């Protein structure tokens, strides 16, 4: 089974860059070049499109009903009004409630220098794979964000 194709319409993609299944079994697909997440059932039926998470490059869910979306490319050129970072929201409604901004991200130096991939452990700590996180172009790191409040 497969679904989708190249394009801009619901169910079509320009740059598939993340995929995750939420606790309810829905398939979340990060379509980075269209600056959106598309949501499907497991048969490929499109149910929603979310644009409030920027240019998604990583998607993860925790046990508390939260969705974490890494956005390693947003800036005023590629996605006006958005910044690179990790947006945290409710997975059922899509409401963004928190934002971790990448303070070192400087799109004027190198576009796309934030977390590309994210995952969450059983204690709610967030991990992000950062291909170019710092001032040195060859830096590669895995960053852990420790949960300090419920």
LINHU-V779767 format. One record per residue. N is the residue number from 1. RES is the residue in one letter. PHI is phi in whole degrees, 0 to 359 (999 if undefined). PSI is psi in whole degrees, -180 to 180 (999 if undefined). OMEGA is omega in radians with two decimals (NA if undefined). Layout:
((N | RES | PHI | PSI | OMEGA) (N | RES | PHI | PSI | OMEGA))
This chain:
((1 | X | 999 | 141 | 3.03) (2 | X | 210 | 163 | 3.09) (3 | X | 208 | 165 | 3.11) (4 | X | 95 | -176 | 3.13) (5 | X | 180 | -179 | -3.13) (6 | X | 278 | 132 | 3.08) (7 | X | 158 | -166 | -3.04) (8 | X | 246 | -15 | -3.06) (9 | X | 285 | 163 | 3.04) (10 | X | 305 | 134 | -3.11) (11 | X | 89 | -6 | 3.08) (12 | X | 251 | 159 | -3.05) (13 | X | 225 | 152 | 3.01) (14 | X | 249 | -36 | 3.10) (15 | X | 207 | 89 | 3.07) (16 | X | 295 | 123 | -3.05) (17 | X | 227 | -4 | 3.12) (18 | X | 199 | 150 | 3.06) (19 | X | 210 | 138 | 3.12) (20 | X | 205 | 155 | 3.11) (21 | X | 248 | 126 | -3.10) (22 | X | 281 | 171 | -3.12) (23 | X | 300 | -19 | 3.10) (24 | X | 269 | 0 | 3.11) (25 | X | 90 | 4 | 3.11) (26 | X | 283 | 148 | -3.13) (27 | X | 262 | 119 | 3.12) (28 | X | 257 | 125 | -3.11) (29 | X | 240 | 121 | 3.07) (30 | X | 278 | 112 | 3.13) (31 | X | 255 | 82 | -2.94) (32 | X | 300 | -44 | -3.09) (33 | X | 290 | -20 | 3.02) (34 | X | 265 | 4 | 3.12) (35 | X | 51 | 56 | -3.09) (36 | X | 199 | 162 | 2.94) (37 | X | 247 | 131 | 3.04) (38 | X | 252 | 142 | -3.08) (39 | X | 243 | 134 | -3.09) (40 | X | 227 | 159 | 2.90) (41 | X | 277 | 178 | -3.06) (42 | X | 283 | 0 | 3.03) (43 | X | 261 | -1 | 3.11) (44 | X | 93 | 9 | 3.11) (45 | X | 280 | 124 | -3.12) (46 | X | 288 | 131 | 3.14) (47 | X | 242 | -24 | -3.11) (48 | X | 196 | 159 | 3.02) (49 | X | 229 | 127 | 3.11) (50 | X | 246 | 131 | 3.12) (51 | X | 246 | -2 | -3.05) (52 | X | 281 | 0 | -3.11) (53 | X | 256 | 13 | 3.08) (54 | X | 78 | -143 | 3.13) (55 | X | 258 | 90 | -2.96) (56 | X | 292 | 130 | 3.06) (57 | X | 238 | -6 | 3.08) (58 | X | 199 | 143 | -3.13) (59 | X | 224 | 136 | 3.06) (60 | X | 213 | 160 | 3.11) (61 | X | 232 | 149 | 3.04) (62 | X | 249 | -178 | -3.11) (63 | X | 278 | -3 | -3.11) (64 | X | 256 | 15 | 3.10) (65 | X | 82 | 22 | -3.13) (66 | X | 252 | 148 | 3.03) (67 | X | 249 | 140 | 3.11) (68 | X | 240 | 126 | -3.11) (69 | X | 233 | 119 | 3.07) (70 | X | 278 | 138 | 3.10) (71 | X | 229 | 102 | -3.05) (72 | X | 263 | 5 | -3.03) (73 | X | 230 | -14 | -3.04) (74 | X | 297 | 138 | 3.03) (75 | X | 199 | -177 | -3.08) (76 | X | 288 | -10 | 3.09) (77 | X | 266 | -53 | -3.05) (78 | X | 280 | -29 | -3.09) (79 | X | 205 | 75 | -3.05) (80 | X | 308 | 137 | 3.13) (81 | X | 92 | -5 | -3.13) (82 | X | 240 | 153 | 3.05) (83 | X | 241 | 158 | 3.02) (84 | X | 295 | 143 | 3.09) (85 | X | 161 | -167 | 3.10) (86 | X | 243 | 120 | 3.10) (87 | X | 264 | 136 | -3.10) (88 | X | 239 | 127 | -3.11) (89 | X | 214 | -171 | 3.08) (90 | X | 270 | 128 | -3.05) (91 | X | 289 | -24 | -3.13) (92 | X | 279 | -36 | -3.07) (93 | X | 256 | -25 | -3.08) (94 | X | 85 | 2 | 3.14) (95 | X | 294 | 124 | 3.07) (96 | X | 278 | 125 | -3.08) (97 | X | 246 | -25 | -3.10) (98 | X | 219 | 159 | -3.14) (99 | X | 215 | 128 | 3.02) (100 | X | 255 | 109 | -3.13) (101 | X | 275 | 142 | 3.06) (102 | X | 275 | 103 | -3.07) (103 | X | 293 | -24 | -3.12) (104 | X | 269 | -8 | -3.09) (105 | X | 292 | 122 | 3.14) (106 | X | 227 | 93 | -3.09) (107 | X | 296 | -15 | 3.08) (108 | X | 287 | -23 | 3.12) (109 | X | 270 | -50 | -3.10) (110 | X | 208 | 111 | 3.12) (111 | X | 300 | 139 | 3.06) (112 | X | 76 | 67 | 3.14) (113 | X | 231 | 45 | 3.06) (114 | X | 236 | -168 | -3.10) (115 | X | 297 | 134 | 3.09) (116 | X | 264 | -35 | -3.04) (117 | X | 228 | 147 | 3.12) (118 | X | 224 | 153 | 2.98) (119 | X | 208 | 162 | -3.09) (120 | X | 231 | 136 | 3.10) (121 | X | 271 | 179 | -3.05) (122 | X | 293 | -16 | 3.11) (123 | X | 264 | 3 | 3.12) (124 | X | 88 | 8 | 3.07) (125 | X | 282 | 142 | -3.06) (126 | X | 255 | 140 | 3.09) (127 | X | 237 | 137 | 3.11) (128 | X | 229 | 131 | 3.05) (129 | X | 272 | 122 | -3.04) (130 | X | 242 | 107 | -3.09) (131 | X | 291 | -33 | 3.14) (132 | X | 216 | 77 | -3.00) (133 | X | 274 | -22 | -2.97) (134 | X | 236 | -163 | -3.07) (135 | X | 287 | -13 | -3.12) (136 | X | 258 | 124 | -2.99) (137 | X | 299 | -24 | -3.11) (138 | X | 265 | 7 | 3.11) (139 | X | 293 | 139 | 3.04) (140 | X | 222 | 126 | -3.13) (141 | X | 218 | 163 | 2.93) (142 | X | 244 | 123 | -3.08) (143 | X | 249 | 136 | 3.09) (144 | X | 252 | 127 | 3.06) (145 | X | 255 | 112 | -3.06) (146 | X | 277 | 131 | 3.12) (147 | X | 286 | 122 | -3.09) (148 | X | 249 | -5 | 3.09) (149 | X | 215 | 158 | -3.11) (150 | X | 292 | 999 | NA))
